[in-house]
Structures are given as C-alpha cells and as structure tokens.
Amino acid sequence: MFLGLSTLASAQESWSLQECIDYALKNNIQIQKNRINEEKGDVALWKNKGALFPSLSFSTSHNVGYRPFTEVMAVVQDGQVTNTTSNVTYQGSYGLNASVTLWNGGIDYKNIKEQKLQNEIIKLQTEQSELSIQEQIAQLYVQIMYTKEALKVNEQLLKTAQSQYDRGVEMQSQGQMAKADVIQLEAQLSSAKYDIVNCQAQLENYKRQLKSVLELDINSNFDIKGEIPSDEKVLAVIPSKQEAYSRALANRPEIKSAELGIESAKMQLDIAKRAHYPTLRASASLGSNHSSGNANAWGNQMKTNLSMSAGLTLSVPIFDNRQIASNIRNAKLQQINSQLDLQDKKTTLSNTIEQYWINANNNQQSYLAAQARVKSQEASYELLNEQFLNGLKNTVDVLQGRDNVINAEQSMLQSKYNTLLNMQLLKFYTGEKIDL
C-alpha cells in the first residue's frame, strides 16, 4: 500500500490542500505510531479479559537415577551370597493443574473497564495528532500561497526597476541625469533582484517543511495548486470567540481525553482500594507417576499412582510493607493531577481560540485599510514613474515611491492571508473543515 502511495507522490506535482491532508493522514509516521498504540491497547484489553478465565497447565518431569553400590541378593548352588552391582532407575511424573480466581474484590472487572477507558484515550490522542497535522499543513499551505503571491509582486517591481534603470542610463547618455542618480537606480535594481531571490528561497523552504510533514523525500516533485482567495472569503463574518470556545469544548479530542483521564484516575483509585479485599481461588489437579525400579508395569503404575485433588485458597492481606497504602496515595495524587490537566487544557484551548479570533479580526480590519492604501500608493507611484521618465522627478522621489508600494503590497498580502488562516483555524477548532 505504501509503495503505491509513494509512486503517486512522485508523479504528482501540484497538490490541493485536501490532497495534502489525505496523504499525511495515511503516511505521517507519528500518526502511524499512534494507530499502533491503539492496537496495543486492544491487545491489553484482550489480555485483561483473559484474567476472568481459568488457567490450565500440564507439567511432566523425567529423572534418571544411578546407584552404583546397591546391594542385591544372588542365588548360587552352594547357598546365598552377597554381591554388588550398578543400578540405573528411571522415574517419570505427569500432572494437569487448573486454577481460577473466584473473587479478588472485583479488581479483574475493574481492570477491564479501566483499560477500555485507556483505549478511548489512546484513540482520542490519535485524533488529536490528526487534527494537529491538519493545522500544521494549513499553516504551511497558506504560507506558501502568500509567498507565491508576494513573489509575483516582487517580479512586477523588478520589471519596473529594470525599466527605470534602462531609462536612467539613456538619460545619462543624453546628459539629462547624473551618474550618481543612475547608480541609485542600479542599486534599486539589485535590491529588487535580491528580493526575488530571497522570496524564492523562502518559498522553497516552506515547500520543504510541508514535504516533511507529508513524509515526502528529496526526489519528490512538489508544488501546491491553491487559488488566490477571494475577498468574499477573506471578509466573511467571523464567529464570536465565546461561541467558538463553547463548540470547541464539545468537539476537541484533547478535552475529551482529559475528561476521560479523570474517570480513569477514579477507576485506578477504586482498584487500589480493592487490594484490601480478600482473594478466593479454586484449584484442582490430576497427576500420576511411574518408576523403572518397580516390578509393576508402566500402565499398572500409572493407574495405581493416579491422584486427584481440589481445593480453595483464601488469602487476606494483613501487612504488605505499605504497598497497598502507597498505591492508594499515588492514585489520589493522580486523580488531582488529572483534574489539573483538564483545567490546563481548557485554559490552553481558550487562549488559542481567543488568539485566533483576535488575529482574524485585526487582520481583517488591516486588510480593508491596506486595500485602500495600496490603491493610493500605486496611483502615486505610477505618477512618480511617469514624471521620472519625463525628467520631472529625481531618483530619490522614485525610490521612496517604490518603497511605499512595496510596503503597502506586503502589508495587504500579509493581512489577507493572516485573516484567511486565522478564520479557517478558528472554524477548524469548532469542528468545521478547513476550506482555503
């Protein structure tokens, strides 16, 4: 299965956001490890259920004995004489043993319930990892979208800088511009080229980070095919932070996991207390043995030596070197810790929701203001450039105008994509799907 996915990844160059998410959920190593932990939890539950059944075992032992100086009686013609000879004997025994716990304070049943809680927690941890991966992918995906659009802006500014430099060289040759001004235009051109190179490097780095999340290797061709977000999507209504937090509390797996953690801690405390209860076990055995030193045949010995037994064993804990008391104290401390963990996760979730809400609102307002600023700066720069080409403005004015346009464009793009990202993440925490 993984070979086929790797082949697909190598052949595919442009990825949509959903394709990135689907691929990561199947191939991300951490998520795969979490799913293995889920299977381990199922095995642990299966093992705990096995404690309710009787145990049955078969044992056998075989021994060879050697007594070199055993005295034996030998009959001869003139009477009886005593002689010594070596004597090798063989002994074998066979046993079938069964036992079952009739009562141990209900610990076995409680262990099963506690393991079920742990398995639910493990599954929620897997879900949390999946959501975390999606959030990380969305952040990198939006960053790539922003950088690609910023690159287009820089490329356009490079064309303008090249045009200005060429015009400056022409004007210098005609004696209409000083050499110092041409050098400034050349520096502007170099700066524009550097901005493109730097932007391209940032773009490749963000792609590399996203490839890492997708577990793609160095040989994988990778790009995204995200479309430029519309103003309608960027300027959509932002849900209130109270509503978002309320919905997040009901949906986020880390909250559910922490709540189950409290139940698990209560169960562990109950199990620890039940260790004070007596334990009653029933046992039964069936066995026989034989020996080569016996005049009876093997079958007769096995029949004669056959024995059966059954019994009950009651054990009552009286003093166990403080083991039970220590386990109870640790369980109580874990119960307190689980409650603190829930409160901590609620606080973290609240801060995250509020931060996304603040970012979305601030950037949305900044985007509206930046749109107007870009239009104003572009109109001003076009006028400055036209006046410069006609020899009516100096290079300082043009360079300042270019810087104003760059700053306005960059501010608008940052506000635009920051608004998009924070709005989508805010909705994502409430249980909605990320839609760029």
C-alpha positions in Angstrom: 0.0 0.0 0.0 2.7 2.5 1.0 4.7 1.7 -2.3 1.7 2.7 -4.3 1.2 5.9 -2.3 4.9 6.8 -2.8 4.6 6.3 -6.5 1.6 8.6 -6.6 3.5 11.2 -4.6 6.5 11.1 -7.0 4.2 11.5 -10.0 2.0 14.3 -8.6 3.4 17.8 -8.7 0.6 20.1 -7.7 -1.3 19.3 -4.6 -4.5 20.7 -3.3 -4.9 21.3 0.5 -7.3 18.3 0.8 -4.8 16.0 -1.1 -2.1 17.1 1.3 -4.2 16.3 4.3 -5.4 12.9 3.0 -1.9 11.9 2.1 -0.5 13.0 5.5 -3.2 11.1 7.4 -2.2 7.9 5.7 1.6 8.3 5.7 2.6 10.5 8.6 4.9 8.5 10.9 3.6 9.9 14.2 0.0 9.0 13.2 1.0 5.5 12.2 2.7 5.1 15.6 -0.5 6.3 17.3 -2.5 3.7 15.5 -0.1 1.0 16.6 -0.7 2.2 20.2 -4.4 1.7 19.5 -3.7 -1.9 18.5 -1.6 -2.4 21.6 -4.5 -1.1 23.7 -6.8 -3.7 22.1 -4.2 -6.4 23.0 -4.1 -5.2 26.6 -7.9 -5.3 26.8 -7.9 -8.8 25.4 -5.3 -9.8 28.0 -7.3 -8.3 30.9 -10.4 -10.2 29.8 -8.4 -13.4 29.9 -7.9 -13.0 33.7 -11.6 -14.0 34.1 -11.0 -17.4 32.7 -9.5 -20.4 34.5 -5.9 -21.3 33.8 -4.9 -24.9 32.8 -1.4 -26.2 32.6 0.3 -29.6 32.0 3.6 -30.5 33.5 5.8 -33.5 33.3 9.2 -34.4 34.7 11.6 -37.3 33.9 14.6 -38.3 36.0 17.3 -40.9 35.7 18.9 -42.2 38.9 22.2 -44.1 39.3 23.1 -46.0 42.5 26.4 -47.9 41.8 26.7 -49.7 45.2 23.2 -51.0 45.7 23.3 -54.4 47.5 21.4 -57.3 45.8 20.9 -61.0 46.6 22.1 -63.6 44.2 21.3 -67.4 44.4 24.1 -69.9 43.7 24.4 -73.8 44.0 26.0 -73.7 47.5 23.6 -71.2 49.1 23.2 -67.5 49.1 26.0 -64.9 48.7 26.0 -61.1 48.8 27.3 -59.2 45.7 27.4 -55.5 44.5 26.2 -54.2 41.1 25.3 -50.9 39.4 21.6 -50.0 39.3 20.1 -47.3 37.0 16.5 -46.3 37.5 14.1 -44.0 35.5 11.2 -42.1 37.0 8.5 -40.1 35.3 5.6 -38.0 36.6 2.7 -36.2 34.9 0.4 -33.5 36.2 -2.6 -31.5 35.0 -3.3 -28.4 37.0 -6.2 -25.9 36.9 -7.0 -22.8 38.9 -9.5 -19.9 38.8 -9.9 -16.7 40.8 -13.4 -16.7 42.2 -13.2 -13.3 43.9 -10.5 -10.7 44.3 -12.6 -7.7 45.2 -13.7 -7.2 41.6 -10.3 -6.0 40.5 -10.3 -8.0 37.3 -13.6 -6.5 36.2 -12.4 -3.0 37.1 -9.1 -3.6 35.2 -11.2 -4.3 32.1 -13.2 -1.1 32.5 -10.1 0.9 33.1 -8.4 -0.5 30.0 -11.5 0.4 27.9 -11.1 4.0 29.2 -7.4 3.9 28.3 -8.2 2.7 24.8 -10.7 5.5 24.3 -8.0 8.0 25.5 -5.5 6.5 23.0 -7.9 6.8 20.1 -8.5 10.5 21.1 -4.8 11.0 21.1 -4.6 9.7 17.6 -7.5 12.1 16.6 -5.6 14.9 18.2 -2.5 14.1 16.2 -4.5 14.1 13.1 -6.0 17.5 13.8 -2.6 18.8 14.7 -1.2 17.6 11.4 -4.1 19.2 9.5 -3.5 22.5 11.4 0.2 22.4 10.6 -0.4 21.6 6.9 -2.9 24.5 6.7 -0.4 27.0 8.2 2.4 25.9 5.8 0.0 25.8 2.8 -1.2 29.3 3.4 2.4 30.5 3.9 3.3 29.0 0.5 0.2 30.7 -1.1 1.2 34.0 0.4 4.9 33.7 -0.6 4.0 32.8 -4.2 1.8 35.9 -4.5 4.5 38.0 -2.8 6.9 36.7 -5.4 4.6 37.9 -8.2 4.6 41.4 -6.6 8.4 41.4 -6.4 8.7 40.3 -10.0 6.5 43.1 -11.1 8.6 45.6 -9.1 11.7 44.1 -10.7 10.3 44.9 -14.2 9.6 48.5 -13.1 13.1 48.8 -11.5 14.7 47.5 -14.7 12.7 49.9 -16.8 13.7 52.8 -14.6 17.4 51.8 -14.7 17.3 51.5 -18.5 15.7 54.9 -18.8 18.3 56.3 -16.4 21.2 55.0 -18.5 19.6 56.5 -21.6 19.1 59.9 -19.8 22.7 59.8 -18.6 23.9 59.3 -22.1 21.9 62.3 -23.2 23.2 64.4 -20.3 19.9 64.6 -18.6 20.8 62.6 -15.4 23.8 62.5 -13.2 25.9 59.3 -12.8 25.1 59.3 -9.0 21.4 59.0 -9.8 22.0 56.2 -12.2 24.0 54.3 -9.5 21.0 54.7 -7.2 18.7 53.2 -9.8 21.2 50.4 -10.3 21.1 49.8 -6.5 17.3 49.7 -6.7 17.5 47.1 -9.4 19.9 45.0 -7.4 17.7 45.2 -4.4 14.7 44.1 -6.5 16.6 41.1 -7.7 17.7 40.2 -4.2 14.1 40.4 -3.0 13.1 37.9 -5.6 15.9 35.5 -4.8 15.1 35.8 -1.1 11.4 35.2 -1.7 12.2 32.2 -3.9 14.4 30.8 -1.1 11.6 31.3 1.4 9.1 29.6 -0.9 11.4 26.5 -1.3 11.9 26.3 2.4 8.2 26.3 3.1 7.7 23.6 0.5 10.4 21.6 2.1 8.7 21.9 5.5 5.4 20.8 4.0 7.0 17.9 2.3 8.5 16.9 5.6 5.0 16.8 7.2 3.8 14.7 4.3 6.8 12.3 4.7 8.0 13.0 1.1 11.6 12.6 0.2 14.1 14.8 -1.7 13.2 13.2 -5.0 9.5 14.1 -4.8 8.3 16.9 -7.1 6.1 19.1 -5.1 4.0 22.3 -5.5 0.6 23.4 -4.4 -2.3 24.5 -6.6 -4.1 26.7 -4.1 -6.1 29.5 -5.7 -5.9 33.1 -4.7 -8.6 33.6 -2.0 -11.5 35.9 -2.9 -12.3 39.0 -0.9 -15.7 37.4 -0.1 -13.9 34.6 1.8 -11.4 36.9 3.5 -14.1 39.3 4.6 -16.6 36.7 5.7 -18.3 37.1 9.1 -16.0 35.9 12.0 -17.8 33.8 14.7 -17.7 35.1 18.2 -14.9 33.8 20.4 -17.5 32.7 23.1 -19.4 30.6 20.5 -16.2 29.2 19.1 -14.9 28.2 22.5 -18.1 26.6 23.5 -18.2 24.5 20.3 -14.5 23.6 20.7 -15.1 22.4 24.2 -17.6 19.9 22.9 -15.5 18.8 19.9 -11.8 18.9 20.7 -10.3 15.5 21.4 -7.8 16.9 24.0 -10.7 18.0 26.2 -12.5 14.6 25.8 -9.2 12.9 26.6 -8.6 14.9 29.7 -12.2 14.2 30.9 -11.7 10.5 30.4 -8.4 10.9 32.2 -10.4 11.9 35.3 -12.6 8.9 35.0 -9.6 6.7 34.6 -7.9 8.2 37.7 -11.1 7.5 39.7 -11.1 3.9 38.4 -7.4 3.4 39.4 -8.2 4.7 42.9 -11.0 2.2 43.2 -8.8 -0.6 42.0 -6.1 0.4 44.5 -8.5 0.3 47.4 -9.9 -3.1 46.4 -6.5 -4.6 47.1 -7.5 -4.6 50.7 -10.2 -7.2 49.9 -9.5 -10.9 50.4 -8.9 -13.1 47.4 -10.5 -16.5 46.9 -9.1 -19.0 44.4 -10.1 -22.6 43.4 -7.6 -25.1 42.2 -7.7 -28.7 41.0 -5.0 -31.2 39.9 -4.7 -34.6 38.3 -1.4 -36.5 38.3 0.4 -39.8 38.3 4.0 -41.2 38.1 5.9 -44.4 37.4 9.4 -45.8 38.0 11.5 -48.4 36.3 12.6 -49.8 39.7 9.1 -51.1 40.3 8.1 -54.6 39.5 4.7 -53.4 38.2 4.3 -52.5 34.5 4.1 -48.9 33.4 0.4 -49.0 32.9 -0.3 -50.5 36.2 1.9 -47.9 38.0 0.2 -45.0 36.2 -3.2 -46.5 37.3 -2.1 -47.2 40.9 -0.4 -43.8 41.4 -3.2 -41.7 39.8 -4.2 -38.9 42.2 -6.7 -36.1 42.1 -7.2 -33.1 44.3 -9.3 -29.9 44.5 -9.3 -27.1 47.0 -10.0 -23.5 47.8 -7.4 -20.9 48.9 -8.4 -17.7 50.7 -5.7 -15.0 51.2 -6.3 -11.9 53.3 -3.8 -9.1 53.1 -2.7 -8.0 56.6 0.6 -6.3 56.2 2.3 -5.8 52.9 5.1 -3.4 53.6 2.8 -0.4 52.8 2.4 -1.4 49.1 -1.4 -1.0 49.1 -1.3 2.2 51.0 1.3 3.6 48.7 -0.7 2.7 45.6 -3.8 4.4 47.1 -1.9 7.6 47.8 -0.4 7.6 44.3 -3.9 7.0 42.8 -5.3 10.0 44.8 -2.4 12.2 43.6 -3.1 11.1 40.0 -6.7 12.0 40.4 -5.8 15.5 41.4 -3.3 15.7 38.6 -5.9 14.6 36.0 -8.2 17.4 37.2 -5.4 19.9 36.8 -4.6 18.5 33.4 -8.2 19.1 32.3 -8.2 22.7 33.6 -4.8 23.3 31.9 -6.1 22.1 28.5 -9.3 24.2 28.8 -7.1 27.2 29.5 -4.8 26.5 26.6 -7.8 26.0 24.3 -9.4 29.2 25.5 -6.1 31.1 24.8 -5.8 29.5 21.4 -9.3 30.4 20.4 -9.0 33.9 21.6 -5.7 34.4 19.9 -7.1 33.2 16.6 -10.1 35.4 17.0 -8.0 38.5 17.8 -5.7 37.7 14.8 -8.6 37.2 12.4 -10.4 40.4 13.5 -7.3 42.6 13.5 -6.0 41.3 10.2 -9.4 41.6 8.6 -9.5 45.3 9.5 -5.9 45.7 8.4 -6.8 44.2 5.1 -9.6 46.6 4.5 -7.3 49.5 5.3 -4.4 48.1 3.3 -6.6 47.7 0.1 -7.2 51.5 0.1 -3.5 52.2 0.9 -2.3 50.0 -2.0 -4.5 51.8 -4.5 -3.3 55.2 -3.3 0.4 54.2 -3.3 0.1 52.5 -6.7 -1.5 55.6 -8.2 1.1 57.8 -6.7 3.9 55.6 -7.9 2.6 55.5 -11.4 2.5 59.3 -11.4 6.0 59.5 -10.0 7.4 57.0 -12.5 5.8 58.8 -15.4 7.2 62.1 -14.2 10.6 60.5 -13.7 10.7 59.1 -17.2 9.9 62.6 -18.4 12.7 64.1 -16.3 10.4 65.8 -13.9 11.2 63.8 -10.8 14.5 62.7 -9.3 15.6 59.2 -8.3 15.0 59.9 -4.6 11.3 60.5 -5.2 11.0 57.4 -7.3 12.8 55.2 -4.8 10.7 56.4 -2.0 7.5 55.8 -4.0 8.7 52.3 -4.8 9.3 51.6 -1.2 5.8 52.8 -0.3 4.3 50.5 -2.9 6.3 47.5 -1.6 5.3 48.1 2.0 1.7 48.6 1.1 1.6 45.5 -1.1 3.3 43.4 1.5 1.0 44.6 4.3 -2.1 43.9 2.2 -0.9 40.4 1.4 0.1 39.6 5.0 -3.3 40.9 6.3 -5.1 39.0 3.6 -3.6 35.6 4.2 -3.3 36.0 8.0 -7.1 36.7 8.0 -7.8 33.7 5.9 -5.6 31.4 8.0 -6.9 32.5 11.4 -10.5 32.5 10.3 -10.2 28.9 9.0 -8.3 27.7 12.1 -10.9 29.3 14.3 -13.7 27.4 12.5 -11.5 24.3 12.4 -11.4 24.3 16.2 -15.1 24.3 16.3 -15.3 21.1 14.2 -15.6 22.5 10.7 -13.4 21.5 7.8 -10.5 23.8 6.6 -11.5 25.4 3.3 -8.9 27.7 1.7 
